[in-house]
Amino acid sequence: MSEPTSMSRLAAAAASFGVVALAVGLVAQGVPQAVVGALPTQPEVMTASLVSAEAPVRQVVCAGPFLGFVQQETTPRGFGEPTVNLLGSEFEEVPLASEELLDVYAGTEGKVAALPIYAEQAADAGFLAGSSASSIDTPFARGYEASICQTPASESWLVAGSTTTGRNSVVSLANPGSVQAIVDLEIFGTTGVISAPGARGILLQPGERRVFSLSGLAPDESSPVIRIQSSGTPVTASLHVSLTRGLQPDGLDVATTQLPPSTTRIVTGLWLESEEQLGAVLGIEGYSDVGPILRLLSPEADTSATISLVRPVNGDVSIGVELQAGRVFDVSLDELGQGWASVRIDADEPIVAGIRHSSVGENKTDLAWVPSAHVIEGLGSVVLPRNIDAVLQMTSASDDSATVTFARVSDDGQSVLGQGSQTLNPGQFATKGLGTQGGNYLFETTGPVALSVALLEAGSIATLPVVAPPANLPEVSVFAR
């Protein structure tokens, strides 16, 4: 067997020897080698070589400053500069090009908001992950936000936000690739697909970030869900969400994407605020949406779904719902006790799901959108900010017991600073406090487990999903002389 050959070298060889490329294609389609060998100039015997494609450079895109609106302006501004933490051994930070957005305190000098960045690193250099976080307290937006730096994808979904009165949402799209991307946004609401011509054929140049007010694409929509599809090269998307209650800003989040629809979704890390805390604000005008909700969408077909709420303290609860194709459905999760919980949704047809939950503090509230978790089978990672309490959320998706092993590592991923493990029974949900020191965490599971880390203090809340590294490209069999 010959040594593995790069796909680029194979492509060059095929360009020079078209007849060999033809033979490879015929064999790949199941034509017998004897038939292929009978073609003019073909060898009678062809041996198979396993060929690995060159692993691409890995990239993660960080959200940049929180994007919100000042008074009646229609173009968003950047709110400060977040703290970015990155895990990697050889990464390079690259700023994204963007239309100039003003900083929230632009002043007479017209100060421009900081640019978002992406990090890239050779695929064979180990883990690459990151997060950004900021605490914002201005007359126009207030709250705590933290989000993972995302890996580009050709299809992803945002399940978050609202464009009703006092609710603002800004879509941010980024292309860290070396070629143009054409992006289509398909927006669903409570009455079905929303007609938004401006959401189709969005051009993203290489290394560019563009932003759009969701209210301009889907006005007065209480429950939007956005499908992001790109051609040309993968992209990232995030949704910057903020609330104004009356005249006061009160809560914000940067929501990140989830994987395409499937028949089982797990949202792990739901915070159920105490009824005493919720009761103190629910009766106040403008606070009707402070309670937790589960947002569901079956994009293609009507379906039945079973919602299972796992609560270690108060016991489990299950309910059934009927979903109409293309129509977003919000389920209230009020009055279910206090503490951490996990939600599993099993449907007959593929769905997406996300949760909005809140934290109530003294004279303030905050919100976070929790996407359907990435189910980890093997390795995963997450990078945590400092100075806020972090709680690991673990939900088994396995029919057998599964063990989650985790380690806190140095910024280059080369040194272990601490470690632990947790064994889960089938379907079990468990939590583990990680403290306020932040840091880089690597995970390994012996079975499928949904993992996230919740960040919580009174009046501040955010959730970071644990994600797996991009899959290695598979080996393929190539027949040549």
N, C-alpha and C positions, 0 to 999 in steps of 0.2 A: 504494500500500500504506500502510495506516495505521501509526502508531507502535506499538511493542510495548506491550501493556497487561498490568497485573498480574492474576494469577489471582483475587485478592480482589476487584478491581473487576469482573472478568467475572462472578464469582459473584453480586455484588450486582445486576448488570445482569440476569442470568438470573432472579433472584428476582422482579424487577420485570416482566420480559417473558418469561413462561414459554413463549410460542409460539416465540420465537427459540431458546430452549434446546432445544426439541423439534426444531427444524429442524437445529440443530447436531448433535444426537445421531443423527438419521437420516442426515445426510450422512456422519458418521463411520462409520456401519455400512454404507456403500456404496449407500444408496438414491439413485438419480439425482436431480440437482438439479431436473430438469424435473418429477419427481413431487413432490418437496418443494415446489416453487414452486406446484403446483396446490392445496396446502392453503389453506384460508381464511386470509386476512390475510397470507399469505406473499409476500415480494417475488419477482418473476420472476427477478431476477439476484442472485446471491450471490457476493461476492468473498472470497478467502481472505486472512487476515492471520496472520502468524507471531507467536505469543504465547509469551513466556518467563515461566515461573513465577518468583515472587520466590525468590531463593536463601535458604535457611534460615541461621540462625546456626549456625556450626560450633562443635562442642564436643569436648573431649578430657577423659577421666576418668583421674586418676592413682590408683594403687593405695592410697596411704596407708601407714601403718606396717605392717611385716610382722606377720602374725597367726599366733600359735602358742599352745601350751598350757604351763601351769606345773604340773608334777607331775601329779596325777590330776584336775585341774579339767576340766570338760566345756565350759566357755565360754572361747573364745580370748581372749588378751590382745594388746595392741599392743606391739611391741618398738621403743621409741624413736620418732624422727621422721625420715623419710627426707629427703634433699636433693632438692628438685624443681627441675628446669630446664625453662624454657618458651621456645619460639620463637614470636613473634607481634608484631604492631605495635600492636594495640589491644585486647588481650584483657583480660578481667576474671576474677579468681579467685573462686570461690564454694565455700564449705564444704558438704559433703553432710551432711544429717541422718542420725543413726545411733543405734541403741541404745548406751548407754554401755558401753564396754569398758574394763576396767582396763589401766593401763600395767603392763609386766612388773615394774617396781619401784614398785608402787602405794603401798607403805608403809602406815602407820597412817592417813595422810590420805586414802587411797583415790584416789590420782592417776588421772585418766581419760586414756586414750590419745588422741592427737591425731586429729582428724577428717581423712578424705581430702578432696581438693578436686577440682573440675573447672574447666576454663578454657573460656570461650566468647568468640567474636569474630565480627564480621560477615563473611559469606562473601567479600565483595569487598575485605577488608582484607589478603589474602595468606595465606601459610602459617600454620597453627596446629599445633604439635606439641610434645611434651614427653616427659620421662622422670623417673623417681624412682629413687633408689639409696640403699642403706644397708649398712654393714658392722656385723654384729651379733656380739657375743661375750658371752654370758651363760651361766649354768649350765643354761639350758633350751633355748636355740637358739644356733647358731653358724654363721656363713657370710656370704657376700656375695650381695646380690640387687640386680638392676636390671631395670626393666621400662619399656616405653613407656607413655605416657598414651594410652588407647585411644579410638577413635571408636565411639559406640554403634552397635549393629547389631540387626536383628530376628532373625537367626539366626547363631550362631557356635558353635565347637567348642573344647573344652579336651581336649588329648591329653597327659595328664601325671598324676603322682601315684601314690599307693598308700595303702592303709589297713591293711596287715599290721602285725604287731608292730613298734613302734619307728618306724613311718612315719606321719606326720600330714599331713592335707590339709584346708584350710579354703577353702570356696567363698565368694567375695565378689561380690555383685551390686549394681549401682548404676544408678539412674535419674536422669539429669540433666535429663530432660524436664519439660514443664509439665503433663502429664496422667499418670494412673495407668498402670502397666504390670502386666500379668499374665504371669508367667514360668513356663514348664515346663522342668524339667530331665529329660532322658532319659539314663539312665546305662547304659553297656555295660560288660561285663566279659568274662573269659575263657570264661564259659559262656553268654553271651548277654545280653539285656536284663535289668537288675536291677529287681525290683519295689520301688519306693520311693514310696509314696503321699504322703509329705511333700514330695516334689520337684515336685508338680504344683500349679498354681494359686497360685503365690507372688505376693502382692500387694506391689508397690513403689510407694509414694507418690511424687509429684513431688519430686525433690531428695533421695531417700532411698538409703542404703546398708544392705544386710542381709547377714549372714554365717551360714554353716551348716557344721557339721563334716561332712566327707564320710563319715567312719566311721559317722555316724548314719544316713546314707542308703544306703551301700554298705559294710557292715562286712567286714573281712578280704578285701578285693579287691586283688590284686597289680597289676592293669593296667586301671584305670578310664579310660574316655573319656566325656566329657559333652557332650551336645548342648543348647544353650541357645536357646530360642525365646521370643520375647516378642510380645504383642499390646498394642495401645494406643499404645506408643511404643518405640523401640529402647532397649536397655540395654547395659551392659558387664559382663564377667565376668572374674575372675582366680582362680587357684588358688595358695594359699600353702602350700608344701610344705616339710617339715622332716624330718630324720632323727635318730634317736638310736641309737647303736651301744653296746649294753650299757647303761651309765649315762651315757655322754658324748654331748652333742649334736655332730653332725658333718655339717654341710651343710644348705643351704636354698635356696629359689628362690621367686620369684613368677612363675608361668607365665601367659602371656597367650593369647588365643584365636587361632584360624585361621579361614579362610574355609570355607564349606560344601564337601562332598565334590566331587571331580572325578577324572577318570581319570588325570591326571598330577599328581604332587606332587613338589616339590623342597625338600629340607631342606639349606640351605647353611650351612656353618660347624660341621661336626662336628670336635671335638678328640679326636684319638687319643693318649692318654697313652702314654708309653714302657712297654714290657713290664717294664723294670727297676723303674719307679715303681709300676706296678700290681702286680707280683709281690711287692713289699714289704708290701702290705696285703691282697691277695686271700686269703691263707692264714689271716688273722685272723678269728675268729668275729665275725659281724655285718657283714662287708665283702663278702659275695658279690655284692652289687648295685652295686659301685663301677665295674664295667666298662660301656662304652657299649652301649645297646640302641636299636633302631628299633621303635617301636610303630605297628601298623597296624590299621585297621578298615575293613571294607566293610559299611556299615550295612544295605544293602537286599538284596544278592544274593551268592551264592557267586561267586568270581572268581579268575582266575589273575593274578599280578602279577610283574613283573620288577624286581628291585632292582639298580640300577647305582651302584656306589661309585666316585667319581672321585677319584684320589689323584695329585697332580702329581709326587710323588717316587717312589712305589712302584708306579705303574701302576694301571689300572682293574680292577675285579672286578664280575662280574654273577652273580646267582643268581635262580632262580625259586621262588616260593612259592604255595601255594594258601590262599585265605582263605575261611572260612565266614561266611555272612551273620550279622551281629550279634555275632560273637565276636571279641574283641580278641586280637591275636597279636603277641608280642614276639619280635624277632629279635636275637640276640646279635651284637655287632660287635667282639668281642674278637680279639686277635692279628692285627690288620691293619696293623701298623706304627705309626709315630709321625708326628704332624703334622696339618695341616688337611686336611679332605676334604669332599666334597659328595655327597649321596645323591639320586638321582632314582628315583621309583617310577612305573612305567607299568602300569596295570591295565585289564582289560576293562570293569569296572564302577567307579562312583565310590567313592573311598576318602578317608580322612583319615590323616595320618601325623605323627609327631613323634619326636624323638630326645632321650634322656637321656645326657648325658656328664658327666665328672668331671675335676677337677683335684686332683692329690695334692701336698700340701705337707709340711712337717716337722710330724709329729704331728697332722695334720689333713687332711681332704678337703673338697671342696665339689662341688655338682652344679648343673646347669642343664638345663632343658627347652627344646628348640629347636622351635618350631612350623614347619609347612610355610610356606614363604616366600610373601609376596605377590610375584607376578611383575609387575615394573614395566615398563610400556610408555609412556614419557613421563616424568612427573615423580614424584619421591618425596622423602621427608625422614626424618631421624632426629636426635635430640638425645642427645648423649653426656655421661655424667658425667666428672668429672675424676679424676686420680690413680690410674688403672688403665690398663694397656696395651690399646689398641683396635686391632682388625684388621678391615678391610673384607673381606667375603666376597662373591664375585661368581660366579654360575653362569649361563651363557647358556642360554636356553630357545628360541633362535632357530635356524632352518635356514640363516641367513646370518650373516655377521659383524655384531657389534653393538658400539657404542661407549658406554661409561659415562662421562659427564662429571660431576664433582662439585665443589662449592664449599663451603668453610667460611665462614659468614656471621655477622654480628652478631646479637644477641638479637632485634632488630626485623626481621631479614631484609633490611635495606636496604643493607648494605655487605658486599662480598666481602673476606674476610681471607686467603684462600688457595684454590687450585684445582688440579685435575689431571684426568686422563682415563686410561681403559684400554680397549683394543679387544680383544674376545673373539671367538675362532673359534666356529663352531657347537658347542654342548655344552661349551665350555671352562669350567673352574673356575680362578679366580685369586684371590689375596689381595693386600692392600696395607696396610701398617702406617700407622696414623693417630696414633700417639703417645699420650701420657697427658694432653694438655691439655684433652680434652673439647671441647665446642662443638656448634654447630648445623650440620648438613650438608644441602645440597640436591643432588638428583641429577636427571639427565636421560639417558634411554637412547634409542638409535636403533632398538632392537628389544627383544623381551621378555627381561628379565634378572631373576633372583632375587637379591635383595640383603639382607644382614644385616651387623651389626657384632658381633663377638665381643669380650668383655672378659675378659682372662686374666692371672693371675699365679699363682705356685705356691700352691695351696690356696684359690684364689678364681676363680670363673668365672660368667659370665652372657652372655646373647645378646639383642640388640635387633634386631628386624626393621625393615627400611626399608619404609615404607608410602606408598601414593599418597594424595593428597588426595581427599576425596569428590568424586564426579563431579558436574559441573554438571547441573542439570535440563534435559532436552531441550526444544527449541522444539516447539510443536504448531500445527497449522493449525486456525484457527477461522473459520467462515463466518458472516458477519453482514451486516445491511443496509448 
